[in-house]
Amino acid sequence: MFRSFFLAGFEGSTGYNRHGQWFDQVVATGHDKTVDQDYQNLAELGIRGARETIRWPLVDLGHGRYDFSSVEPFADAAQRHEVEVIWDLFHYGYPKNVDLWSSDFPKRFADYCHEVGCFIRARMDPPYLFTPVNEPSFLAFAGGENGLFAPHQQGRGFELKVALVRAAIRGIEALWAACPGARIVNVDPLCRVACPDEQPEFARAARDFNQRLVFQAWDMLSGRLLPELGGSPAHLDIVGINYYWTNQWEWMAPPLPDGRIPPLREDDPRRASLKELVRSVWQRYGSEIMITETAHVGDRRGPWLLEVAAHSKALLLEGVPLRGVCLYPILGMPEWHEPDVWTPMGLWDPVCHRDSPGERLLCAPMHDALQSVSHIDELHHTLMKHREKLRFLRPRQDLADRDFADDLQRRVRSGRRSGS
């Protein structure tokens, strides 16, 4: 699907935070000014895929008027440096004159998606990949249930989730019409909760969260839930999993003073492995999968990347159609609600937070980790190249500690259908 297994994600959130303040992470990280250098840096590292945001509030001027001047430098830089892009069309922020609760919302969004599809098709070479609505579950939680983002509502989370998915389905159909052959990457967080050891009465609620609630948006998109919305497996297409170390926590755990829910310790035996979680999504939908966001902070960036890579390799060898891992954010970023607080999550961090487009520091341990797992690119390319033949092959258990990629290539060349 992509020319590299590892992709880079440029944080592109926009919107109004819990204080009612506008934020634009493309500007805050300096990516709007360093876009050409940023894509050159990716290409030099062998990263040939990226996630990028088209900022809906800047493009859609209302009354059928669109201005793509804020998109052109990003499309041109990606094309120039031969980096394939998944375009996010709605990353939390939306035009002021859009009412997410209105019956007009799906058509307004679909019209915008159609214009985006036409613009990208005219401006760039294929493949064409789009994420119509980024993280509908999180936006429903933050904007519809807890008032942390616009539209700053409370107690209307499920209602907003349905509205977002309804619009996404219309948007997907508009993208298909404007850009035949486009692939859709439907991105949502994959979370899991653990039952408190001392409160077994919460076990049923935790199980319901893990087996039903966390999948609601994807279930709607696929037509499994609320089929009247018009979803189908074709609309779901590629499942994009956003997964961070914070995505597992204890059910009903009290929040920290800053409002965050403390994640489970990384050595907590109740944690499910990334491999288990990704496999569960594949088993549920049978679709292609991507890890569309993953990262850690500070000194944990390198070890986290190695851990994700190990789980990714294991999934590939099992036959799970994992099509890539996006390191997100690739640039260090300020917090949404506290713009003066920066989180060192990227491969590059600004030397001075007040000059984010200026000099940047490379996170050497993360860079070294990325270089050390380049063999996964080779494995993935081999699997993709020979996927028709490989459906007859099954990885043998006795290869667990060997370089399976070399053996796999030998088996493909010899035409043997062994290990089944």
N, C-alpha and C positions, 0 to 999 in steps of 0.2 A: 504494500500500500504506500509506504513512504520509503525513500532511499536510505533512511537510517531508522534504526529501532528506537533510539532515544531522540526525543523532540525537546524543544524549549518553549516555555510558555511565558509570554509577556503579560504581566498583570495589567488588566484593562478595565477594572471596575470603575463605574461612575455612579452617581446618584446623590441622594441626600441622606446623611448619616443620622444617628440618633439625636444629635443636637440640631438637626435641620440645616446643617452646613453642606454645601456642595463639595464633592470630592471627585477628582479625575486622576486616576493612578497612572495613566499614560503620561500626563504632564508631571505628576509628582515624582515619578522615577526617572524623568529626563529622557524617556524613550522617544518622545516626539521630536527631540532635537538630535538624538544619536542613532536614529533608526538605521541609516546606511551602515555605520560602523558596527552596530549590534548584529546585523545580518551577516556582515563580513566576518565577525568574530565566530558566529555559529558555523559558517561554512568552513572556516579554518580548523575548527574542532571536529569536522565531519558530521555535524548536526544538520540534517537536511529537511527537517520538518519543524513547524512552529504553530503555536496557538496565538492568534492576534485578535484584537477587538475592534469592530467597527462601532464607533460610539453613536448610538441611535440619536441622542439628543442633538448632536452636532450635524447629522446628515439630514434628518427629516424636519424640514422647516414648516410643514403643514400645508394643507390645501394642494397636495400633489406636487409640492416643490421639494427638490432634493439637492444637496450640495455635497459632493464627494471629495472636495479639496482636502479634507482632513484624512482621507483614506489613501489618496494617490501616492504620497511618499512611501507608505508602508507596502502597498502593492508593487510599486516600482522597485523598491529595495529587495523585496523577496524574489521578484522575477530576475533581477540583475544578478543576485548571488545564488540563484537556483535552489531556493528554500521553498518547499511546499507548505501551504498554510491552511489551517482550520480556522475559518472566520467565525468569531462569536458575534452575533447580531444584537443580542439584548443581554448585557452583563450588568444587571441591576438597574441601571439608569434608563429613563425613558423621557420623551418630550413632555414639557409641562402641560400641554393641552391634551394629553392622552389620559383617559380615565380607564384604569385597569378593570374596573367593575362594570363598565358599560358594554352593551351588546355591540357597540361599534368597534370595540377593541380588536377582535380577531381580524376584521377586514382592514383596519388601519395597519395592523402589523403585517398582514399578508401583502398589502400594497408595497410597504417598505421592503419586505423580503424579496419581492419580485424585482424591484429596482436594484437592490444589492446584487442579486443573481445576474442581471443584465450587465451591470457595471463590471463585476469580476470576470465574467465570461469574455467581455470585450477587451479587458485590460491584461489578462493573464492567461498562461497556458494551463491546460488541465494537469493534474486532477483538480476537481473543485469539491471542496469539503466545507460544510457549514454546521455551526451549532446555533440553531434558531434562538432558543432560550437557555441561557446558562443557569444551571442549578435551580430549577423551579421549586424543588423541595425546600432549599435553603431560603430562597427569596420569600416563599410562602410563610416560613417560620419567622424570618427576620422582619418582613414587611407586613405580613397579615396576622401573625399571632402575637408578636412581642413588640411591635412598634419601633424596631431598631433602624429600619430603612424606610424610605418612602415605599408605599403610601402610608406608613406609620399607623397601621390599624392593629387592633388587638382582638383576639378571639375569632378571627376570620381566616385562619390559616388554610383550612381545607378548601374553603370557597375560593381563595386566591390561587391555590394550587390547580384547581379545576380550570379557572380562567386562564392561567398561564399555559396549561397543556392544550386547551381548546385553541388558543392563539398559535401555539407552536405547530399544531397539526395543520392549520390553515397556512402558516408560514412555510412549512415543508412542501406543501403542494404548490405554493407559488414559486419556490425555488426550483422544484422539478420542472415547472413550466418554463421558467426563464433560463434554466441551465440544465438541459437534459444530461442525464448521467451523473448528476451531482450526488455525492454521498453525504449522509447526515450523521453527525456524531452527537448523540443526546447525552449531555453531561449532567450528572447529579452526584451528590456525596453518597458514599457507601459507609454507613455507620452501624455500630453494634453496641448494645448495652449488656452489662452483666448484672445478674441478680445479686443484691447484697447477701453475703454469707449468713448474716444474722437475721435476715428478713425473707425467708423462703416464700412468704405469702405474695411477694412481688414477682415470682417466677413466671406466672401466666402473663402478666403485663409485659415483662421483658421479652418473653417469647413472641408475643404479638407484635411488638416493635420490630424485632429482628426478622420475622417471617412475613410481615404484611406491610406495616406502616412505611418502612424504609424503601419499599419497592413501589409505592403508590404511583408516582409520576411515570416511571417506566411501564408499569402495568396499564396506565391509561393510554400512553403513547402506542403501546402494542395492541390495544383493543381488548386486553384481558379484563380490565376494569372500566366501567362506564363506556361500553362500546358505542353508545349513541354519540360520543364525541367524534367518532370517525377514525380512531386509531387503528393501526394494523401492524403486523411485523415489519412491513416495508417502511412504515413511518418510523418505527423504532430504529431500524438499520443498525448502526454501530453503537454499542453501549459504552459511554464514557464514564469511567469510575474516578471520582475525586477521593483520594484517600491520604490522610495525614496521621501522624502519631496521636493526634487529639480525637480521632474518629471513634474511639472506644472509651466508654465511661460507665460508671455504675448508675443503674436506674435509681432515680430519685435522690441522687447525690446532692447535697447542699452546694450552692454556688460559692465561689470565692468572693472576696470583697469587691473585685472589679466586675463581677457578674458572670465570669466564665465558669463553666463546669469543669472540674479537674478531671483530666483523662486518667485512665487506668495506668498504673506504672508499667513500664515496658517489660518488666519481669513478672507481671501478674499472671498466674496460671490460667485465669479466666479469659485472657486475651485470645482471640482467634487469629491465626496467622493470615497474612495477606494472601497467601496461596489459597487457603480455605475460602476466604471471602470472594475472591475473583472467581474461583471454581463454582461457587454457589450461584453467581450471576449467570455464568455460562450455562449451567444446568437448568436454570429457570427459563432462559430465553432462547438458548441455542444459537445466539448471534455472535458476530465478531465483537471483540472486546478491546478497549484501550484503557490504560490508566492515564487519565487526562490531566490529573494534578497530583503531585506528591512532592514532599520536601520535609526537611527538618530544620532546626535552627542551630546557629553557632557551631560548636565542635561536633555536633551530631550529624552534620550534613554529609560528610564522607561515609561514615558507617551506615547511615540510612540508605544511601544510594547503593552500597554494596549489598545490603539486605534485600532491597527491592529487586536488584538485578538477580540475586540468587533465586528468589521466588519466581521471577519472570522466566528464568531459564527452566526451572522445574515445570512450570505450567506449559511452556512450549514443548518440552519433551513428553508431557502427558497428552499432547494433541489439542490443548485449549487454543483457540484462534486469537491469541493476544497479539494485536497488531502494532503495539508501540507503548512506550512509557514517556510521558511528558514531564519534564523537570520544571516545576511551577511553584513559585515564580523564579525565573532565571536571573532577574535583577532584584536586589534587596529593595524593600518597599516600606513606606510608612503605614501605620495602622489606620484603618478607615475612620475610626472615631477619635483618634488622637494623632493628628498629622505630624506632630513633633516627635513622636515615638517611632523609631525605625526598627524593623525586625531583620536581623541578618539571616535571610533564608536563601539568598540567591547564589549563583556561581560567581556573580560580580556584585560588589557593594560599593556605594559611593564613598570616597575618602571624606568628603564633607557633605553632610545631609542638606545643607543650605545651597549646595551646588551639585544637584544630582546629575546633571548632564556632564559634569566635569570628570576629573580623574576617578577611576574605579579600581578597586582592589580585587584581584582574583582569589577565590577561596581555594588555596592549593590542595588541601585534603580532598575536597569534592572533585576538583579537576583530576587529581591522580586516580581517584576512584572511578571516574568516568572513563579515563584512558584504560584502566585495568579490565574493564568489562566490554571492551570492543568486540570480543569474540562472540558476544550475543548477537551482534549485527550479522555476523557470518552465519550463525546458526539460523537466525530468522530468515535471512535471504535464501538459504538452502531449503528450508521448509516451504517457503512461498514458491520457489522455483519448481519444486517437485511435489507440490501439494496433492496432485492427482494420484501420483504413485504412492505417496506416503499415507494415503488413507488405508492402504493395505498393511502398513507397518505399525508395530507397537513397540515402544521403547522397552528393552529388557531390563529387569531389575538388576542383573549382574553388571550393567553398565553405569550404575549410579555414581561410581567414583572414577569414571574414565571420561575422556574427551569424546562425548557422544557425537558432537558435530562432525569430527573426522570419520567416525565409524558410519554415521548416517550417510555421508557423501559416498563412501565406498560401497555401501549397500545399494544406494540408488544407482550408481554407475554399473554395478554388477547385475542389477535388475532382480535381485533376490527379494522375495517377500517373506522375510524371516521375522521371527519374534512375535508372531500373531498368536 
